[in-house]
Amino acid sequence: MNGSHFEVFDGNSWLSFSGSSAEVSLSGAAISALDWCHKKMAEETKIKELAAKNVTVADALAKYELAQEQLRVVLALTEEA
């Protein structure tokens, strides 16, 4: 609020609003990223639930997690070189 005026900074300048309300929204890219995160979380939850009930899935998950860690190590070593 600036006196009786509602203002918002758009990254470059302050804009005044004459109406009684304002709306804030996310970009399309942000919405897509959030959708991907929700899907990824649901997938990971399902896999963990299956791994808790099935030894074969648990073994595959452990191997997958080990492979991910090995990849992170290799990437870190190649980035430093």
LOKOLLUM-708331 format. One record per atom (N, C-alpha, C): atom name; residue in three letters; residue number from 1; x, y, z. Coordinates in Angstrom, 3 decimals. Layout:
N
- CA, Ala, NUM, X, Y, Z
...
END
This chain:
81
- N, Met, 1, 0.849, -1.179, 0.000
- CA, Met, 1, 0.000, 0.000, 0.000
- C, Met, 1, 0.887, 1.233, 0.000
- N, Asn, 2, 0.526, 2.168, -0.798
- CA, Asn, 2, 1.193, 3.461, -0.844
- C, Asn, 2, 0.112, 4.505, -0.666
- N, Gly, 3, -0.082, 4.932, 0.585
- CA, Gly, 3, -1.209, 5.812, 0.875
- C, Gly, 3, -2.492, 5.029, 0.730
- N, Ser, 4, -3.339, 5.449, -0.174
- CA, Ser, 4, -4.585, 4.714, -0.417
- C, Ser, 4, -4.518, 3.915, -1.714
- N, His, 5, -3.325, 3.818, -2.303
- CA, His, 5, -3.147, 3.103, -3.565
- C, His, 5, -2.470, 1.761, -3.329
- N, Phe, 6, -2.975, 0.753, -4.012
- CA, Phe, 6, -2.349, -0.565, -3.981
- C, Phe, 6, -1.364, -0.623, -5.134
- N, Glu, 7, -0.096, -0.950, -4.841
- CA, Glu, 7, 0.923, -1.021, -5.878
- C, Glu, 7, 1.624, -2.372, -5.839
- N, Val, 8, 2.143, -2.784, -6.987
- CA, Val, 8, 2.904, -4.024, -7.088
- C, Val, 8, 4.121, -3.759, -7.974
- N, Phe, 9, 5.239, -4.409, -7.623
- CA, Phe, 9, 6.473, -4.258, -8.398
- C, Phe, 9, 6.550, -5.395, -9.403
- N, Asp, 10, 6.666, -5.098, -10.670
- CA, Asp, 10, 6.704, -6.129, -11.721
- C, Asp, 10, 8.118, -6.546, -12.096
- N, Gly, 11, 9.106, -6.123, -11.335
- CA, Gly, 11, 10.497, -6.430, -11.630
- C, Gly, 11, 11.225, -5.254, -12.247
- N, Asn, 12, 10.478, -4.324, -12.775
- CA, Asn, 12, 11.073, -3.132, -13.390
- C, Asn, 12, 10.548, -1.843, -12.781
- N, Ser, 13, 9.259, -1.807, -12.504
- CA, Ser, 13, 8.664, -0.576, -11.980
- C, Ser, 13, 7.441, -0.909, -11.123
- N, Trp, 14, 6.995, 0.072, -10.358
- CA, Trp, 14, 5.809, -0.080, -9.520
- C, Trp, 14, 4.574, 0.253, -10.344
- N, Leu, 15, 3.588, -0.636, -10.282
- CA, Leu, 15, 2.332, -0.434, -11.008
- C, Leu, 15, 1.216, -0.218, -10.012
- N, Ser, 16, 0.356, 0.768, -10.291
- CA, Ser, 16, -0.782, 1.031, -9.413
- C, Ser, 16, -2.005, 0.289, -9.918
- N, Phe, 17, -2.800, -0.204, -8.968
- CA, Phe, 17, -4.059, -0.858, -9.296
- C, Phe, 17, -5.197, 0.047, -8.856
- N, Ser, 18, -6.142, 0.237, -9.743
- CA, Ser, 18, -7.285, 1.075, -9.389
- C, Ser, 18, -8.452, 0.236, -8.870
- N, Gly, 19, -8.435, -1.053, -9.135
- CA, Gly, 19, -9.515, -1.921, -8.689
- C, Gly, 19, -9.388, -2.267, -7.215
- N, Ser, 20, -10.322, -3.049, -6.730
- CA, Ser, 20, -10.325, -3.412, -5.311
- C, Ser, 20, -9.635, -4.754, -5.062
- N, Ser, 21, -9.166, -5.420, -6.129
- CA, Ser, 21, -8.494, -6.698, -5.940
- C, Ser, 21, -7.430, -6.888, -7.016
- N, Ala, 22, -6.545, -7.830, -6.746
- CA, Ala, 22, -5.488, -8.154, -7.707
- C, Ala, 22, -5.382, -9.672, -7.809
- N, Glu, 23, -4.813, -10.145, -8.898
- CA, Glu, 23, -4.652, -11.577, -9.109
- C, Glu, 23, -3.186, -11.890, -9.389
- N, Val, 24, -2.716, -12.947, -8.783
- CA, Val, 24, -1.356, -13.411, -9.009
- C, Val, 24, -1.457, -14.815, -9.581
- N, Ser, 25, -0.686, -15.094, -10.630
- CA, Ser, 25, -0.742, -16.424, -11.230
- C, Ser, 25, 0.668, -16.906, -11.570
- N, Leu, 26, 0.773, -18.189, -11.822
- CA, Leu, 26, 2.038, -18.795, -12.184
- C, Leu, 26, 2.185, -18.835, -13.701
- N, Ser, 27, 3.420, -18.875, -14.154
- CA, Ser, 27, 3.678, -19.015, -15.586
- C, Ser, 27, 3.337, -20.443, -16.023
- N, Gly, 28, 3.202, -20.628, -17.307
- CA, Gly, 28, 2.937, -21.965, -17.838
- C, Gly, 28, 4.039, -22.936, -17.480
- N, Ala, 29, 5.288, -22.453, -17.520
- CA, Ala, 29, 6.421, -23.313, -17.171
- C, Ala, 29, 6.359, -23.735, -15.709
- N, Ala, 30, 5.973, -22.818, -14.828
- CA, Ala, 30, 5.871, -23.151, -13.403
- C, Ala, 30, 4.757, -24.168, -13.172
- N, Ile, 31, 3.645, -24.007, -13.847
- CA, Ile, 31, 2.534, -24.956, -13.721
- C, Ile, 31, 2.955, -26.334, -14.230
- N, Ser, 32, 3.655, -26.378, -15.354
- CA, Ser, 32, 4.150, -27.652, -15.897
- C, Ser, 32, 5.116, -28.324, -14.928
- N, Ala, 33, 6.003, -27.524, -14.329
- CA, Ala, 33, 6.962, -28.075, -13.371
- C, Ala, 33, 6.249, -28.653, -12.155
- N, Leu, 34, 5.242, -27.963, -11.658
- CA, Leu, 34, 4.483, -28.470, -10.508
- C, Leu, 34, 3.725, -29.742, -10.868
- N, Asp, 35, 3.150, -29.786, -12.061
- CA, Asp, 35, 2.457, -31.005, -12.506
- C, Asp, 35, 3.433, -32.178, -12.563
- N, Trp, 36, 4.627, -31.947, -13.112
- CA, Trp, 36, 5.635, -32.996, -13.192
- C, Trp, 36, 6.021, -33.464, -11.798
- N, Cys, 37, 6.196, -32.517, -10.869
- CA, Cys, 37, 6.551, -32.876, -9.490
- C, Cys, 37, 5.480, -33.743, -8.849
- N, His, 38, 4.221, -33.392, -9.034
- CA, His, 38, 3.126, -34.189, -8.464
- C, His, 38, 3.127, -35.601, -9.023
- N, Lys, 39, 3.318, -35.726, -10.341
- CA, Lys, 39, 3.348, -37.054, -10.965
- C, Lys, 39, 4.542, -37.858, -10.461
- N, Lys, 40, 5.703, -37.218, -10.352
- CA, Lys, 40, 6.915, -37.899, -9.890
- C, Lys, 40, 6.752, -38.349, -8.442
- N, Met, 41, 6.163, -37.512, -7.595
- CA, Met, 41, 5.935, -37.881, -6.192
- C, Met, 41, 4.992, -39.075, -6.097
- N, Ala, 42, 3.930, -39.076, -6.893
- CA, Ala, 42, 2.980, -40.192, -6.878
- C, Ala, 42, 3.652, -41.478, -7.346
- N, Glu, 43, 4.486, -41.367, -8.377
- CA, Glu, 43, 5.208, -42.538, -8.887
- C, Glu, 43, 6.158, -43.095, -7.822
- N, Glu, 44, 6.906, -42.209, -7.168
- CA, Glu, 44, 7.849, -42.658, -6.145
- C, Glu, 44, 7.133, -43.283, -4.948
- N, Thr, 45, 5.997, -42.717, -4.571
- CA, Thr, 45, 5.212, -43.276, -3.474
- C, Thr, 45, 4.721, -44.674, -3.821
- N, Lys, 46, 4.220, -44.841, -5.053
- CA, Lys, 46, 3.727, -46.144, -5.493
- C, Lys, 46, 4.855, -47.176, -5.490
- N, Ile, 47, 6.022, -46.792, -5.982
- CA, Ile, 47, 7.158, -47.723, -6.026
- C, Ile, 47, 7.571, -48.128, -4.617
- N, Lys, 48, 7.635, -47.166, -3.693
- CA, Lys, 48, 8.019, -47.480, -2.315
- C, Lys, 48, 6.995, -48.390, -1.642
- N, Glu, 49, 5.707, -48.166, -1.926
- CA, Glu, 49, 4.666, -49.034, -1.369
- C, Glu, 49, 4.800, -50.449, -1.914
- N, Leu, 50, 5.063, -50.560, -3.229
- CA, Leu, 50, 5.248, -51.881, -3.825
- C, Leu, 50, 6.498, -52.562, -3.277
- N, Ala, 51, 7.567, -51.789, -3.082
- CA, Ala, 51, 8.813, -52.358, -2.557
- C, Ala, 51, 8.632, -52.882, -1.136
- N, Ala, 52, 7.761, -52.253, -0.366
- CA, Ala, 52, 7.511, -52.710, 0.996
- C, Ala, 52, 6.773, -54.046, 1.019
- N, Lys, 53, 6.069, -54.365, -0.074
- CA, Lys, 53, 5.272, -55.582, -0.131
- C, Lys, 53, 5.908, -56.688, -0.975
- N, Asn, 54, 6.899, -56.319, -1.805
- CA, Asn, 54, 7.425, -57.267, -2.773
- C, Asn, 54, 8.950, -57.224, -2.761
- N, Val, 55, 9.575, -58.356, -2.427
- CA, Val, 55, 11.028, -58.439, -2.317
- C, Val, 55, 11.705, -58.140, -3.649
- N, Thr, 56, 11.127, -58.596, -4.739
- CA, Thr, 56, 11.725, -58.374, -6.058
- C, Thr, 56, 11.741, -56.884, -6.404
- N, Val, 57, 10.643, -56.199, -6.116
- CA, Val, 57, 10.583, -54.754, -6.360
- C, Val, 57, 11.572, -54.035, -5.446
- N, Ala, 58, 11.662, -54.460, -4.194
- CA, Ala, 58, 12.603, -53.848, -3.250
- C, Ala, 58, 14.038, -54.004, -3.737
- N, Asp, 59, 14.381, -55.189, -4.256
- CA, Asp, 59, 15.723, -55.429, -4.773
- C, Asp, 59, 16.003, -54.546, -5.989
- N, Ala, 60, 15.043, -54.462, -6.888
- CA, Ala, 60, 15.209, -53.623, -8.079
- C, Ala, 60, 15.354, -52.153, -7.692
- N, Leu, 61, 14.579, -51.718, -6.717
- CA, Leu, 61, 14.667, -50.332, -6.247
- C, Leu, 61, 16.039, -50.059, -5.638
- N, Ala, 62, 16.554, -50.979, -4.856
- CA, Ala, 62, 17.875, -50.807, -4.252
- C, Ala, 62, 18.952, -50.704, -5.333
- N, Lys, 63, 18.852, -51.534, -6.357
- CA, Lys, 63, 19.817, -51.488, -7.459
- C, Lys, 63, 19.703, -50.173, -8.227
- N, Tyr, 64, 18.485, -49.716, -8.416
- CA, Tyr, 64, 18.244, -48.441, -9.109
- C, Tyr, 64, 18.848, -47.278, -8.314
- N, Glu, 65, 18.628, -47.269, -7.008
- CA, Glu, 65, 19.160, -46.201, -6.160
- C, Glu, 65, 20.694, -46.234, -6.145
- N, Leu, 66, 21.291, -47.430, -6.132
- CA, Leu, 66, 22.743, -47.557, -6.187
- C, Leu, 66, 23.274, -47.028, -7.521
- N, Ala, 67, 22.599, -47.353, -8.595
- CA, Ala, 67, 23.012, -46.883, -9.917
- C, Ala, 67, 22.936, -45.355, -9.992
- N, Gln, 68, 21.901, -44.774, -9.401
- CA, Gln, 68, 21.788, -43.316, -9.371
- C, Gln, 68, 22.959, -42.697, -8.615
- N, Glu, 69, 23.309, -43.272, -7.480
- CA, Glu, 69, 24.423, -42.760, -6.689
- C, Glu, 69, 25.732, -42.886, -7.456
- N, Gln, 70, 25.920, -44.013, -8.123
- CA, Gln, 70, 27.133, -44.198, -8.926
- C, Gln, 70, 27.194, -43.171, -10.055
- N, Leu, 71, 26.075, -42.894, -10.681
- CA, Leu, 71, 26.023, -41.894, -11.742
- C, Leu, 71, 26.373, -40.509, -11.196
- N, Arg, 72, 25.842, -40.161, -10.010
- CA, Arg, 72, 26.173, -38.868, -9.407
- C, Arg, 72, 27.673, -38.740, -9.159
- N, Val, 73, 28.307, -39.819, -8.704
- CA, Val, 73, 29.746, -39.804, -8.459
- C, Val, 73, 30.503, -39.608, -9.776
- N, Val, 74, 30.139, -40.354, -10.803
- CA, Val, 74, 30.804, -40.240, -12.099
- C, Val, 74, 30.633, -38.829, -12.659
- N, Leu, 75, 29.429, -38.284, -12.565
- CA, Leu, 75, 29.194, -36.922, -13.067
- C, Leu, 75, 30.030, -35.907, -12.295
- N, Ala, 76, 30.093, -36.058, -10.982
- CA, Ala, 76, 30.900, -35.133, -10.177
- C, Ala, 76, 32.371, -35.208, -10.568
- N, Leu, 77, 32.860, -36.407, -10.806
- CA, Leu, 77, 34.271, -36.571, -11.191
- C, Leu, 77, 34.548, -35.989, -12.568
- N, Thr, 78, 33.614, -36.148, -13.493
- CA, Thr, 78, 33.835, -35.620, -14.846
- C, Thr, 78, 33.676, -34.106, -14.902
- N, Glu, 79, 32.865, -33.531, -14.024
- CA, Glu, 79, 32.725, -32.083, -13.998
- C, Glu, 79, 33.963, -31.406, -13.450
- N, Glu, 80, 34.674, -32.065, -12.542
- CA, Glu, 80, 35.870, -31.491, -11.955
- C, Glu, 80, 37.064, -31.601, -12.873
- N, Ala, 81, 37.025, -32.533, -13.810
- CA, Ala, 81, 38.183, -32.772, -14.686
- C, Ala, 81, 38.286, -31.720, -15.762
END
